[in-house]
C-alpha cells in the first residue's frame, strides 16, 4: 500500500463510494434491457460477461465486460483524482468487493474478472495490458475462461512487482485472493475436467 496520507473517515468514504460503484450489476441490467431473461436462470447463474455470453448474445456479453471493467476503473480514478493514491487503492478494492458481494443482490454477485482488469488498467496501464495478455494466454490455451482469470490474477502480483508498481502489491494480493476465492468451484471443476469451455452453454 502507498503511504497513508488522508484521514480514516475520508478513506472510509471512498471505500463506500467504490463499493457502491462496484455493486452495480451491469450484467443483469443489460440482460433485462435486451430481453435476454434472468441471468440467475441461465447457465451458471452468474452476473458476469461469461454467463451473459451463454445467452448467445455477444453484444450483451461485450457490453457487460466493458461496463464491469469500467466501474472498477472509474472508482479508482475518481478517488485518485480527488484524494490521492491511498484512497484510489482502497476504492479499487472496495469496487471489487462490491461486484463480488453487492448488497442489492443479497451479496451474491459476480466473480470479479472484468472489474479486476479494469482496476489494473486504471492503476497502471502496462500492468493492466499484461494482465489482459495473461488472461488471453490462459483462456486461449485451454478454452476455459476461468483458467484465463486465474492465470491473470496469479500473474498480477509478479507484474506489479517487476513493472514499476510495488506500492500496489498488497492491493494486488487482496484482489488475487478474491479472484481465487470466487473461482473455488471453477477450480474444483477444472481439476475434475468438467469446467465448460468458452461459448459452451452450461446445463
Backbone as a printed PyTorch tensor [residue, N CA C, xyz], in Angstrom:
tensor([[[  0.8440,  -1.2060,   0.0000],
         [  0.0000,   0.0000,   0.0000],
         [  0.8710,   1.2440,   0.0000]],

        [[  0.3970,   2.3250,  -0.6230],
         [  1.1460,   3.5840,  -0.5510],
         [  1.0550,   4.1500,   0.8570]],

        [[  1.8640,   5.1490,   1.1210],
         [  1.8280,   5.8040,   2.4230],
         [  0.4450,   6.4270,   2.6400]],

        [[ -0.1370,   6.1690,   3.8240],
         [ -1.4660,   6.6970,   4.1320],
         [ -1.3490,   8.1810,   4.4550]],

        [[ -1.9190,   9.0050,   3.5940],
         [ -1.8030,  10.4500,   3.7390],
         [ -3.1110,  11.1090,   4.1750]],

        [[ -4.2180,  10.4280,   4.0130],
         [ -5.5180,  11.0320,   4.2860],
         [ -6.1540,  10.4310,   5.5310]],

        [[ -7.1590,  11.1330,   6.0550],
         [ -7.8140,  10.7050,   7.2800],
         [ -8.6270,   9.4370,   7.0540]],

        [[ -8.8000,   8.6760,   8.1120],
         [ -9.5780,   7.4410,   8.0130],
         [-11.0260,   7.6800,   7.5850]],

        [[-11.7000,   8.7330,   8.0950],
         [-13.0660,   8.9840,   7.6170],
         [-13.1290,   9.2400,   6.1120]],

        [[-12.1470,   9.9600,   5.5730],
         [-12.1320,  10.2370,   4.1410],
         [-11.8840,   8.9560,   3.3510]],

        [[-10.9750,   8.1350,   3.8270],
         [-10.7070,   6.8630,   3.1570],
         [-11.9260,   5.9430,   3.2330]],

        [[-12.6050,   5.9780,   4.3750],
         [-13.8220,   5.1670,   4.5250],
         [-14.9000,   5.6280,   3.5540]],

        [[-14.9940,   6.9460,   3.3470],
         [-15.9670,   7.4810,   2.3940],
         [-15.7080,   6.9480,   0.9980]],

        [[-14.4510,   6.9260,   0.5940],
         [-14.1350,   6.4360,  -0.7420],
         [-14.2630,   4.9260,  -0.8470]],

        [[-14.1150,   4.2420,   0.2740],
         [-14.3950,   2.8040,   0.2800],
         [-15.8720,   2.5630,  -0.0070]],

        [[-16.7410,   3.3710,   0.5960],
         [-18.1810,   3.2470,   0.3590],
         [-18.5130,   3.5880,  -1.0900]],

        [[-17.9290,   4.6780,  -1.5940],
         [-18.1710,   5.0760,  -2.9830],
         [-17.7190,   3.9720,  -3.9340]],

        [[-16.5250,   3.4320,  -3.6900],
         [-16.0150,   2.3520,  -4.5230],
         [-16.9200,   1.1320,  -4.4790]],

        [[-17.3780,   0.7910,  -3.2770],
         [-18.2740,  -0.3620,  -3.1340],
         [-19.5720,  -0.1600,  -3.9160]],

        [[-20.1590,   1.0220,  -3.7900],
         [-21.4280,   1.2870,  -4.4690],
         [-21.2710,   1.2460,  -5.9830]],

        [[-20.1640,   1.7960,  -6.4900],
         [-19.9170,   1.7300,  -7.9290],
         [-19.7320,   0.2820,  -8.3740]],

        [[-18.9430,  -0.4520,  -7.6080],
         [-18.6750,  -1.8410,  -7.9670],
         [-19.8880,  -2.7310,  -7.8850]],

        [[-20.8510,  -2.3540,  -7.0530],
         [-22.0090,  -3.2200,  -6.8320],
         [-23.0920,  -3.0880,  -7.8960]],

        [[-22.9130,  -2.1770,  -8.8590],
         [-23.9050,  -2.0400,  -9.9380],
         [-23.8740,  -3.3090, -10.7980]],

        [[-24.9540,  -4.0820, -10.8560],
         [-24.9580,  -5.3630, -11.5870],
         [-25.2490,  -5.1680, -13.0760]],

        [[-24.2600,  -4.6880, -13.8070],
         [-24.4770,  -4.3520, -15.2120],
         [-24.9420,  -5.5530, -16.0310]],

        [[-24.4400,  -6.7520, -15.7190],
         [-24.8570,  -7.9280, -16.4760],
         [-26.3550,  -8.1390, -16.4140]],

        [[-26.9080,  -8.0200, -15.2200],
         [-28.3460,  -8.2170, -15.0580],
         [-29.1390,  -7.0940, -15.7110]],

        [[-28.6270,  -5.8660, -15.5870],
         [-29.3110,  -4.7220, -16.1930],
         [-29.3460,  -4.8610, -17.7140]],

        [[-28.2010,  -5.1890, -18.3050],
         [-28.1140,  -5.3180, -19.7580],
         [-28.9650,  -6.4810, -20.2500]],

        [[-28.9420,  -7.5950, -19.5330],
         [-29.7560,  -8.7450, -19.9230],
         [-31.2370,  -8.4000, -19.8870]],

        [[-31.6300,  -7.6380, -18.8950],
         [-33.0530,  -7.2600, -18.8050],
         [-33.4310,  -6.2790, -19.9020]],

        [[-32.5800,  -5.2880, -20.1510],
         [-32.8670,  -4.2870, -21.1790],
         [-32.9530,  -4.9380, -22.5620]],

        [[-32.1180,  -5.9530, -22.7940],
         [-32.0770,  -6.6070, -24.1000],
         [-32.9710,  -7.8510, -24.1560]],

        [[-33.8270,  -8.0120, -23.1350],
         [-34.7990,  -9.1100, -23.1030],
         [-34.1510, -10.4860, -23.2420]],

        [[-33.0800, -10.6900, -22.4890],
         [-32.3680, -11.9610, -22.5480],
         [-32.7460, -12.8960, -21.4110]],

        [[-33.6340, -12.4420, -20.5400],
         [-34.0590, -13.2760, -19.4210],
         [-33.2860, -12.9630, -18.1560]],

        [[-33.5910, -13.7160, -17.1180],
         [-32.9480, -13.5550, -15.8220],
         [-31.6620, -14.3720, -15.7890]],

        [[-30.5220, -13.7060, -15.6130],
         [-29.2390, -14.4090, -15.6170],
         [-29.1540, -15.4780, -14.5400]],

        [[-29.9280, -15.3200, -13.4740],
         [-29.9120, -16.3200, -12.4090],
         [-30.4550, -17.6630, -12.8900]],

        [[-31.2210, -17.6310, -13.9850],
         [-31.8130, -18.8580, -14.5130],
         [-31.0560, -19.3780, -15.7310]],

        [[-29.9190, -18.7650, -16.0430],
         [-29.1620, -19.1210, -17.2380],
         [-27.7810, -19.6170, -16.8420]],

        [[-27.3480, -20.7140, -17.4400],
         [-26.0010, -21.2130, -17.2230],
         [-25.6300, -21.3710, -15.7700]],

        [[-24.5580, -20.6890, -15.3650],
         [-24.0560, -20.7800, -14.0020],
         [-24.8480, -19.9170, -13.0270]],

        [[-25.7140, -19.0440, -13.5810],
         [-26.4480, -18.1170, -12.7240],
         [-25.6380, -16.9070, -12.3330]],

        [[-24.4250, -16.8040, -12.8660],
         [-23.5430, -15.6820, -12.5420],
         [-23.9940, -14.4350, -13.3040]],

        [[-23.5570, -13.2510, -12.8200],
         [-23.9810, -11.9980, -13.4430],
         [-22.9200, -11.3980, -14.3500]],

        [[-21.8210, -12.1180, -14.5850],
         [-20.7210, -11.5850, -15.3690],
         [-20.8370, -11.8570, -16.8620]],

        [[-19.8360, -11.3680, -17.6060],
         [-19.8660, -11.4320, -19.0680],
         [-19.8470, -12.8610, -19.6010]],

        [[-19.1250, -13.7570, -18.9230],
         [-19.0600, -15.1410, -19.4000],
         [-20.4350, -15.7810, -19.4070]],

        [[-21.2160, -15.5420, -18.3640],
         [-22.5500, -16.1240, -18.3260],
         [-23.5060, -15.4030, -19.2680]],

        [[-23.3210, -14.0870, -19.4330],
         [-24.1400, -13.3610, -20.4110],
         [-23.9030, -13.9320, -21.8010]],

        [[-22.6650, -14.3250, -22.0900],
         [-22.3520, -14.9180, -23.3930],
         [-23.1440, -16.1960, -23.6300]],

        [[-23.4970, -16.8820, -22.5640],
         [-24.2600, -18.1270, -22.7080],
         [-25.6890, -17.8870, -23.1830]],

        [[-26.1270, -16.6230, -23.1690],
         [-27.4410, -16.3040, -23.7380],
         [-27.3830, -16.3260, -25.2580]],

        [[-26.1670, -16.3340, -25.7930],
         [-25.9810, -16.3030, -27.2360],
         [-25.8460, -14.9070, -27.8020]],

        [[-25.9350, -13.8910, -26.9510],
         [-25.8580, -12.5030, -27.4120],
         [-24.4550, -11.9530, -27.1290]],

        [[-23.6300, -11.9090, -28.1510],
         [-22.2470, -11.4570, -27.9760],
         [-22.1660,  -9.9690, -27.6610]],

        [[-23.0930,  -9.1960, -28.2070],
         [-23.0950,  -7.7540, -27.9250],
         [-23.3540,  -7.5030, -26.4500]],

        [[-24.3200,  -8.2110, -25.8960],
         [-24.6250,  -8.0560, -24.4660],
         [-23.4400,  -8.4650, -23.6090]],

        [[-22.7740,  -9.5480, -23.9950],
         [-21.6060, -10.0070, -23.2450],
         [-20.4840,  -8.9720, -23.2980]],

        [[-20.2640,  -8.3920, -24.4860],
         [-19.2140,  -7.3840, -24.6420],
         [-19.5260,  -6.1360, -23.8200]],

        [[-20.7830,  -5.7140, -23.8330],
         [-21.1780,  -4.5450, -23.0420],
         [-21.0030,  -4.8040, -21.5520]],

        [[-21.3610,  -6.0010, -21.1110],
         [-21.1850,  -6.3560, -19.7040],
         [-19.7150,  -6.3120, -19.3250]],

        [[-18.8700,  -6.8530, -20.1920],
         [-17.4290,  -6.8400, -19.9430],
         [-16.9090,  -5.4200, -19.8050]],

        [[-17.3090,  -4.5490, -20.7190],
         [-16.8260,  -3.1650, -20.7180],
         [-17.3090,  -2.4100, -19.4820]],

        [[-18.5890,  -2.5300, -19.1740],
         [-19.1300,  -1.7830, -18.0430],
         [-18.6360,  -2.3260, -16.7020]],

        [[-18.4690,  -3.6360, -16.5930],
         [-17.9390,  -4.1940, -15.3490],
         [-16.4860,  -3.7800, -15.1340]],

        [[-15.7290,  -3.6880, -16.2270],
         [-14.3510,  -3.1980, -16.1110],
         [-14.3320,  -1.7060, -15.7880]],

        [[-15.2190,  -0.9630, -16.4410],
         [-15.2390,   0.4900, -16.2720],
         [-15.5570,   0.9050, -14.8420]],

        [[-16.4570,   0.1810, -14.1850],
         [-16.8340,   0.6120, -12.8320],
         [-15.6620,   0.4820, -11.8600]],

        [[-14.8250,  -0.5270, -12.0450],
         [-13.6320,  -0.6400, -11.2100],
         [-12.6350,   0.4590, -11.5080]],

        [[-12.4510,   0.7380, -12.8030],
         [-11.5230,   1.7900, -13.2100],
         [-11.9940,   3.1600, -12.7420]],

        [[-13.2860,   3.4340, -12.9000],
         [-13.8310,   4.7410, -12.5060],
         [-13.6840,   4.9640, -11.0050]],

        [[-13.9600,   3.9410, -10.2090],
         [-13.8270,   4.0670,  -8.7560],
         [-12.4070,   4.4670,  -8.3760]],

        [[-11.4380,   3.7820,  -8.9670],
         [-10.0410,   4.0750,  -8.6500],
         [ -9.6250,   5.4580,  -9.1460]],

        [[ -9.9830,   5.7790, -10.3740],
         [ -9.5480,   7.0500, -10.9680],
         [-10.1800,   8.2540, -10.2800]],

        [[-11.4380,   8.1360,  -9.8960],
         [-12.0830,   9.2410,  -9.1760],
         [-11.4090,   9.4880,  -7.8320]],

        [[-11.1570,   8.4140,  -7.1050],
         [-10.5060,   8.5620,  -5.8010],
         [ -9.1050,   9.1310,  -5.9500]],

        [[ -8.3960,   8.6970,  -6.9760],
         [ -7.0420,   9.2230,  -7.2100],
         [ -7.0970,  10.7140,  -7.5390]],

        [[ -8.0670,  11.0980,  -8.3660],
         [ -8.1590,  12.4920,  -8.7890],
         [ -8.5160,  13.4190,  -7.6340]],

        [[ -9.4760,  13.0210,  -6.8280],
         [ -9.9780,  13.9090,  -5.7850],
         [ -9.2270,  13.7960,  -4.4570]],

        [[ -8.5890,  12.6670,  -4.2170],
         [ -7.9540,  12.4750,  -2.9030],
         [ -6.4800,  12.0930,  -3.0180]],

        [[ -6.1850,  10.9420,  -3.6070],
         [ -4.7980,  10.5120,  -3.6850],
         [ -4.6910,   9.0110,  -3.8870]],

        [[ -3.4560,   8.5290,  -3.9120],
         [ -3.2110,   7.1260,  -4.2390],
         [ -3.7100,   6.1760,  -3.1650]],

        [[ -3.6560,   6.5870,  -1.9080],
         [ -4.1460,   5.7010,  -0.8460],
         [ -5.6530,   5.4620,  -1.0070]],

        [[ -6.4030,   6.5230,  -1.2430],
         [ -7.8470,   6.3900,  -1.4620],
         [ -8.1380,   5.6200,  -2.7450]],

        [[ -7.2970,   5.8070,  -3.7760],
         [ -7.5090,   5.1260,  -5.0520],
         [ -7.4550,   3.6160,  -4.8810]],

        [[ -6.4540,   3.1420,  -4.1660],
         [ -6.3140,   1.6950,  -3.9960],
         [ -7.4260,   1.1290,  -3.1160]],

        [[ -7.8120,   1.8720,  -2.0920],
         [ -8.9150,   1.4280,  -1.2370],
         [-10.2230,   1.3920,  -2.0250]],

        [[-10.4620,   2.4140,  -2.8470],
         [-11.6690,   2.4420,  -3.6650],
         [-11.6800,   1.2970,  -4.6710]],

        [[-10.5150,   0.9780,  -5.2180],
         [-10.4200,  -0.1280,  -6.1600],
         [-10.7640,  -1.4600,  -5.5120]],

        [[-10.1980,  -1.7010,  -4.3390],
         [-10.5070,  -2.9380,  -3.6160],
         [-11.9880,  -2.9920,  -3.2670]],

        [[-12.5210,  -1.8570,  -2.8160],
         [-13.9410,  -1.8080,  -2.4400],
         [-14.8410,  -2.0670,  -3.6410]],

        [[-14.4570,  -1.5590,  -4.8180],
         [-15.2400,  -1.8020,  -6.0270],
         [-15.2660,  -3.2890,  -6.3640]],

        [[-14.1390,  -3.9360,  -6.1870],
         [-14.0650,  -5.3780,  -6.4310],
         [-14.9760,  -6.1310,  -5.4640]],

        [[-14.9400,  -5.7520,  -4.2010],
         [-15.8170,  -6.3790,  -3.2020],
         [-17.2790,  -6.1120,  -3.5450]],

        [[-17.5720,  -4.8870,  -3.9870],
         [-18.9360,  -4.5440,  -4.3680],
         [-19.4510,  -5.4020,  -5.5070]],

        [[-18.5870,  -5.6680,  -6.4950],
         [-19.0060,  -6.5160,  -7.6070],
         [-19.2570,  -7.9490,  -7.1440]],

        [[-18.3730,  -8.4480,  -6.3070],
         [-18.4860,  -9.8390,  -5.8480],
         [-19.6070, -10.0310,  -4.8300]],

        [[-19.8470,  -8.9970,  -4.0140],
         [-20.8320,  -9.1080,  -2.9330],
         [-21.7360,  -7.8730,  -2.8980]],

        [[-22.5620,  -7.6730,  -3.9350],
         [-23.4330,  -6.4860,  -3.9830],
         [-24.6170,  -6.6090,  -3.0280]],

        [[-24.8430,  -5.5670,  -2.2750],
         [-25.9410,  -5.5930,  -1.3050],
         [-27.2860,  -5.7510,  -2.0000]],

        [[-27.3970,  -5.2390,  -3.2380],
         [-28.6640,  -5.2750,  -3.9760],
         [-29.0630,  -6.6940,  -4.3610]],

        [[-28.1020,  -7.6060,  -4.4300],
         [-28.3750,  -8.9800,  -4.8520],
         [-28.1210,  -9.9600,  -3.7120]],

        [[-28.3480,  -9.4880,  -2.4910],
         [-28.1540, -10.3100,  -1.2940],
         [-26.7270, -10.8540,  -1.2230]],

        [[-25.7680, -10.0180,  -1.6650],
         [-24.3280, -10.3060,  -1.5900],
         [-23.9110, -11.4810,  -2.4800]],

        [[-24.7310, -11.8220,  -3.4660],
         [-24.3970, -12.8900,  -4.4080],
         [-24.1130, -12.2640,  -5.7650]],

        [[-22.8660, -11.8610,  -5.9880],
         [-22.5140, -11.1570,  -7.2090],
         [-21.6850, -11.9830,  -8.1620]],

        [[-20.8490, -11.2820,  -8.9280],
         [-20.0270, -11.9450,  -9.9300],
         [-18.6910, -12.3920,  -9.3800]],

        [[-17.8310, -12.8090, -10.2800],
         [-16.5310, -13.3440,  -9.8750],
         [-15.4000, -12.3350,  -9.9990]],

        [[-15.7150, -11.1690, -10.5620],
         [-14.7910, -10.0490, -10.4660],
         [-13.7140,  -9.9310, -11.5210]],

        [[-13.7380, -10.7610, -12.5540],
         [-12.6280, -10.7580, -13.5140],
         [-12.5490,  -9.4470, -14.2920]],

        [[-13.6580,  -9.0300, -14.8930],
         [-13.6450,  -7.7880, -15.6710],
         [-13.3370,  -6.5910, -14.7760]],

        [[-13.9200,  -6.5710, -13.5850],
         [-13.6610,  -5.4710, -12.6550],
         [-12.1920,  -5.4500, -12.2470]],

        [[-11.6290,  -6.6210, -12.0280],
         [-10.1960,  -6.7500, -11.7200],
         [ -9.3380,  -6.1600, -12.8340]],

        [[ -9.6660,  -6.5010, -14.0780],
         [ -8.8980,  -5.9880, -15.2160],
         [ -9.0280,  -4.4680, -15.3050]],

        [[-10.2410,  -3.9590, -15.1120],
         [-10.4400,  -2.5090, -15.1500],
         [ -9.6260,  -1.7950, -14.0810]],

        [[ -9.5970,  -2.3600, -12.8920],
         [ -8.8210,  -1.7710, -11.7970],
         [ -7.3420,  -1.7620, -12.1430]],

        [[ -6.8420,  -2.8560, -12.6950],
         [ -5.4270,  -2.9350, -13.0510],
         [ -5.0700,  -1.9400, -14.1530]],

        [[ -5.9510,  -1.7950, -15.1440],
         [ -5.6880,  -0.8350, -16.2190],
         [ -5.6420,   0.5920, -15.6820]],

        [[ -6.5320,   0.9060, -14.7340],
         [ -6.5590,   2.2480, -14.1610],
         [ -5.3990,   2.4760, -13.2100]],

        [[ -5.0090,   1.4300, -12.5160],
         [ -3.9080,   1.5450, -11.5600],
         [ -2.6090,   1.8860, -12.2690]],

        [[ -2.2860,   1.0890, -13.2700],
         [ -1.1050,   1.3320, -14.1040],
         [ -1.2910,   0.5290, -15.3920]],

        [[ -1.4920,   1.2230, -16.5030],
         [ -1.9350,   0.5510, -17.7200],
         [ -0.9900,  -0.5420, -18.2340]],

        [[  0.3490,  -0.4280, -18.0840],
         [  1.1780,  -1.5430, -18.5660],
         [  0.8720,  -2.8580, -17.8470]],

        [[  0.6400,  -2.7830, -16.5400],
         [  0.2760,  -3.9930, -15.7930],
         [ -1.0920,  -4.4880, -16.2480]],

        [[ -2.0170,  -3.5570, -16.4710],
         [ -3.3330,  -3.9440, -16.9460],
         [ -3.2790,  -4.6640, -18.2730]],

        [[ -2.4950,  -4.1290, -19.2040],
         [ -2.3390,  -4.7760, -20.5150],
         [ -1.7090,  -6.1580, -20.3540]],

        [[ -0.6900,  -6.2490, -19.5010],
         [ -0.0260,  -7.5320, -19.2740],
         [ -0.9860,  -8.5510, -18.6690]],

        [[ -1.8830,  -8.0990, -17.7980],
         [ -2.8960,  -8.9960, -17.2230],
         [ -3.8590,  -9.4760, -18.3030]],

        [[ -4.2230,  -8.5780, -19.2230],
         [ -5.0870,  -8.9760, -20.3480],
         [ -4.4090, -10.0410, -21.1940]],

        [[ -3.1170,  -9.8610, -21.4540],
         [ -2.3580, -10.8470, -22.2330],
         [ -2.3120, -12.1770, -21.4910]],

        [[ -2.0930, -12.1210, -20.1780],
         [ -2.0640, -13.3490, -19.3750],
         [ -3.4070, -14.0580, -19.4350]],

        [[ -4.5060, -13.2750, -19.3800],
         [ -5.8380, -13.8800, -19.4940],
         [ -6.0090, -14.5560, -20.8530]],

        [[ -5.6020, -13.8660, -21.9050],
         [ -5.7420, -14.4210, -23.2510],
         [ -4.9570, -15.7080, -23.4090]],

        [[ -3.7430, -15.7260, -22.8830],
         [ -2.9030, -16.9290, -22.9850],
         [ -3.5550, -18.0920, -22.2340]],

        [[ -3.9890, -17.8130, -20.9970],
         [ -4.6130, -18.8630, -20.2060],
         [ -5.9030, -19.3650, -20.8060]],

        [[ -6.7410, -18.4440, -21.2830],
         [ -8.0350, -18.8250, -21.8360],
         [ -7.8970, -19.4870, -23.2070]],

        [[ -7.0240, -18.9330, -24.0590],
         [ -6.8690, -19.4720, -25.4120],
         [ -6.2370, -20.8620, -25.4010]],

        [[ -5.3000, -21.0790, -24.4940],
         [ -4.6040, -22.3640, -24.4600],
         [ -5.4750, -23.4820, -23.8910]],

        [[ -6.4900, -23.1290, -23.1210],
         [ -7.3510, -24.1500, -22.5000],
         [ -8.8010, -24.0750, -22.9600]],

        [[ -9.1790, -22.9390, -23.5870],
         [-10.5710, -22.6440, -23.9560],
         [-11.4640, -22.6170, -22.7260]],

        [[-10.8770, -22.2500, -21.5950],
         [-11.6180, -22.1450, -20.3400],
         [-11.4550, -20.7310, -19.8070]],

        [[-12.5490, -19.9910, -19.7470],
         [-12.4990, -18.5970, -19.3080],
         [-11.9410, -18.4600, -17.8950]],

        [[-12.3830, -19.3260, -16.9980],
         [-11.9230, -19.2300, -15.6150],
         [-10.4330, -19.4780, -15.4890]],

        [[ -9.8650, -20.3060, -16.3460],
         [ -8.4260, -20.5300, -16.3100],
         [ -7.6810, -19.2540, -16.6930]],

        [[ -8.2050, -18.5210, -17.6710],
         [ -7.6030, -17.2420, -18.0190],
         [ -7.6200, -16.2870, -16.8480]],

        [[ -8.7380, -16.2620, -16.1170],
         [ -8.8600, -15.3840, -14.9550],
         [ -7.8430, -15.7510, -13.8860]],

        [[ -7.6920, -17.0330, -13.6250],
         [ -6.7610, -17.4890, -12.5890],
         [ -5.3180, -17.1800, -12.9720]],

        [[ -4.9940, -17.3640, -14.2440],
         [ -3.6310, -17.0630, -14.7150],
         [ -3.3480, -15.5620, -14.5940]],

        [[ -4.3170, -14.7340, -15.0140],
         [ -4.1260, -13.2820, -14.9430],
         [ -3.9730, -12.8090, -13.5050]],

        [[ -4.8090, -13.3400, -12.6210],
         [ -4.7420, -12.9380, -11.2190],
         [ -3.4170, -13.3610, -10.5910]],

        [[ -3.0120, -14.5960, -10.8460],
         [ -1.7580, -15.0880, -10.2790],
         [ -0.5670, -14.2900, -10.8040]],

        [[ -0.6290, -13.9020, -12.0770],
         [  0.4800, -13.1470, -12.6660],
         [  0.5400, -11.7150, -12.1580]],

        [[ -0.5870, -11.1740, -11.7130],
         [ -0.6430,  -9.7450, -11.3860],
         [  0.3200,  -9.3340, -10.2860]],

        [[  0.4890, -10.1750,  -9.2760],
         [  1.3760,  -9.7930,  -8.1770],
         [  2.8220,  -9.6810,  -8.6650]],

        [[  3.2220, -10.5830,  -9.5500],
         [  4.5680, -10.5150, -10.1160],
         [  4.6930,  -9.3180, -11.0510]],

        [[  3.6560,  -9.0690, -11.8240],
         [  3.6870,  -7.9370, -12.7560],
         [  3.7820,  -6.6130, -12.0060]],

        [[  3.0250,  -6.4750, -10.9250],
         [  3.0840,  -5.2440, -10.1340],
         [  4.4820,  -5.0280,  -9.5580]],

        [[  5.1190,  -6.1000,  -9.1480],
         [  6.4570,  -6.0030,  -8.5540],
         [  7.4990,  -5.6080,  -9.5800]],

        [[  7.4340,  -6.2180, -10.7640],
         [  8.5070,  -6.0480, -11.7430],
         [  8.2050,  -5.0210, -12.8320]],

        [[  6.9970,  -4.4230, -12.8040],
         [  6.6700,  -3.4210, -13.8100],
         [  6.4270,  -2.0480, -13.1920]],

        [[  7.0360,  -1.7940, -12.0520],
         [  7.0780,  -0.4480, -11.5090],
         [  5.9300,  -0.0140, -10.6380]],

        [[  5.2100,  -0.9710, -10.0250],
         [  4.1060,  -0.5810,  -9.1440],
         [  4.1500,  -1.3680,  -7.8350]],

        [[  5.3030,  -1.4040,  -7.1600],
         [  5.4220,  -2.2140,  -5.9410],
         [  4.5420,  -1.7270,  -4.8000]],

        [[  4.1720,  -0.4320,  -4.7970],
         [  3.3190,   0.0610,  -3.7120],
         [  1.9030,  -0.4850,  -3.8070]],

        [[  1.5690,  -1.0920,  -4.9460],
         [  0.2340,  -1.6780,  -5.1180],
         [  0.2450,  -3.1840,  -4.9020]],

        [[  1.3520,  -3.7150,  -4.3990],
         [  1.4770,  -5.1600,  -4.2560],
         [  0.4230,  -5.7280,  -3.3050]],

        [[  0.2050,  -5.0730,  -2.1730],
         [ -0.7880,  -5.5650,  -1.2170],
         [ -2.1780,  -5.5660,  -1.8450]],

        [[ -2.4860,  -4.5120,  -2.5740],
         [ -3.7600,  -4.4500,  -3.2870],
         [ -3.8710,  -5.6130,  -4.2700]],

        [[ -2.8050,  -5.8670,  -4.9980],
         [ -2.8010,  -6.9680,  -5.9580],
         [ -3.0270,  -8.3090,  -5.2950]],

        [[ -2.4350,  -8.5110,  -4.1350],
         [ -2.6100,  -9.7730,  -3.4080],
         [ -4.0590,  -9.9350,  -2.9660]],

        [[ -4.6490,  -8.8490,  -2.4460],
         [ -6.0500,  -8.9070,  -2.0000],
         [ -6.9670,  -9.2430,  -3.1700]],

        [[ -6.7640,  -8.5880,  -4.3100],
         [ -7.6040,  -8.8460,  -5.4820],
         [ -7.4150, -10.2720,  -5.9980]],

        [[ -6.1700, -10.7400,  -5.9810],
         [ -5.8830, -12.1040,  -6.4270],
         [ -6.5780, -13.1310,  -5.5440]],

        [[ -6.5100, -12.9300,  -4.2360],
         [ -7.1750, -13.8440,  -3.3110],
         [ -8.6850, -13.8500,  -3.5350]],

        [[ -9.2520, -12.6690,  -3.8190],
         [-10.6890, -12.5930,  -4.1110],
         [-11.0360, -13.3820,  -5.3710]],

        [[-10.2110, -13.2180,  -6.4130],
         [-10.4390, -13.9420,  -7.6610],
         [-10.4190, -15.4490,  -7.4130]],

        [[ -9.4070, -15.9160,  -6.6950],
         [ -9.2970, -17.3540,  -6.4520],
         [-10.4440, -17.8500,  -5.5650]],

        [[-10.8220, -17.0560,  -4.5660],
         [-11.9260, -17.4580,  -3.7050],
         [-13.2310, -17.5620,  -4.4810]],

        [[-13.4900, -16.5730,  -5.3280],
         [-14.7330, -16.5780,  -6.0990],
         [-14.7370, -17.6790,  -7.1640]],

        [[-13.5550, -18.1870,  -7.5150],
         [-13.4570, -19.2350,  -8.5300],
         [-13.2130, -20.6160,  -7.9120]],

        [[-13.4660, -20.7560,  -6.6250],
         [-13.1500, -22.0410,  -5.9890],
         [-13.9400, -23.2030,  -6.6070]],

        [[-15.2040, -22.9620,  -6.9820],
         [-15.9820, -24.0290,  -7.6290],
         [-15.4180, -24.3360,  -9.0090]],

        [[-14.9850, -23.2880,  -9.7250],
         [-14.3750, -23.4910, -11.0490],
         [-13.0930, -24.3030, -10.9330]],

        [[-12.3030, -24.0130,  -9.9020],
         [-11.0550, -24.7470,  -9.6980],
         [-11.3390, -26.2300,  -9.4810]],

        [[-12.3820, -26.5180,  -8.7100],
         [-12.7580, -27.9230,  -8.4880],
         [-13.1720, -28.5860,  -9.7960]],

        [[-13.9400, -27.8470, -10.6330],
         [-14.3730, -28.4260, -11.9120],
         [-13.2070, -28.5780, -12.8790]],

        [[-12.2660, -27.6300, -12.8580],
         [-11.0790, -27.7520, -13.7130],
         [-10.3030, -29.0110, -13.3450]],

        [[-10.1470, -29.2380, -12.0610],
         [ -9.4200, -30.4310, -11.6030],
         [-10.1620, -31.7100, -11.9820]],

        [[-11.4960, -31.6250, -12.0190],
         [-12.3020, -32.7990, -12.3700],
         [-12.4950, -32.9450, -13.8780]],

        [[-12.0930, -31.9070, -14.6470],
         [-12.2510, -31.9540, -16.0980],
         [-13.6610, -31.6800, -16.5680]],

        [[-14.4640, -30.9990, -15.7360],
         [-15.8720, -30.7500, -16.0940],
         [-16.1800, -29.2610, -16.2860]],

        [[-15.1800, -28.4100, -16.2850],
         [-15.4160, -26.9840, -16.4600],
         [-15.8150, -26.6990, -17.9090]],

        [[-16.9290, -25.9580, -18.1370],
         [-17.3740, -25.6720, -19.5140],
         [-16.3420, -24.8550, -20.2980]],

        [[-16.3000, -25.0900, -21.5830],
         [-15.4160, -24.3420, -22.4740],
         [-16.0590, -23.0100, -22.8420]],

        [[-15.2560, -22.1040, -23.3370],
         [-15.7460, -20.7990, -23.7610],
         [-16.7950, -20.9550, -24.8650]],

        [[-17.9640, -20.3050, -24.6770],
         [-19.0290, -20.3810, -25.6500],
         [-19.9490, -21.5650, -25.4890]],

        [[-19.5670, -22.4850, -24.6040],
         [-20.4100, -23.6630, -24.3710],
         [-21.5210, -23.3150, -23.3990]],

        [[-22.7360, -23.6830, -23.7380],
         [-23.8530, -23.4360, -22.8390],
         [-23.8010, -24.4210, -21.6790]],

        [[-23.8640, -23.8450, -20.4760],
         [-23.7830, -24.6850, -19.2830],
         [-25.1790, -25.1590, -18.9000]],

        [[-25.2770, -26.4370, -18.6170],
         [-26.5700, -27.0200, -18.2620],
         [-27.0070, -26.5430, -16.8870]]])
